[in-house]
Amino acid sequence: MQRFAGALRHDSEAVRNAVLEPRSNGQSEGQINRPKTLKRAM
């Protein structure tokens, strides 16, 4: 739990932006991650 909290403190700007911004890039990140995973599996 302490390691997780430390990581959040270290990346506090990204956490703040994720909470405050109404937009999310989660969908595009998923679309990018899928081909990379398939490529690694080959």
Secondary structure, DSSP 4 states (H G I P E B T S, - for coil): -HHHHHHHHHTHHHHHHHHH-S---HHHHHHHHHHHHHHHH-
